[in-house]
Amino acid sequence: MYIVPYTYRGSISPVGNHVYHTIDLLVQGGTALWEEERGDVPTLLASNDIFIEDLDPVGQTTYAKVDTQKTHMASMYRWTELPLGDKDTLSWRRFNYITEGAVAWLPAPSGPFGPVLEHIVTRERLKASHDRTIGKSHGGS
């Protein structure tokens, strides 16, 4: 099974219809998705001092949005800090992804990260749209 802890920030361009998505993924060695043979995902995350806001199991992959207020992000490695050849250490790797409307303006990278990033962007966009709809229906702006 794959575990995909991530952080997400999205911002809308002041010009045009571009949305800039910044996604940090916790990956193995900076080059592969975190893989475990088995285990309870919340327990595995907690044992690594990772606190979650939301879990999204999809097939053999569980996406875990990280609570950045509770998780001490600075105590973890960035993938650029790893020695060359390290394929095992969990580290944060940042990706920037741009969409124009619902269409990718900059394509997602090839390999294992592309579909993961597309899933996260789609999920976060749907969640934001839902949150705006709920806010309007309850008298919010």
Beta strands, then each sheet from edge to edge (+ up, - down):
strand 1: 2-12
strand 2: 18-28
strand 3: 32-35
strand 4: 52-58
strand 5: 61-66
strand 6: 77-78
strand 7: 90-100
strand 8: 103-104
sheet 1: 4+ 5- 1- 2+ 3-
sheet 2: 4+ 5- 1- 2+ 7- 6-
sheet 3: 4+ 5- 1- 2+ 7- 8+
end
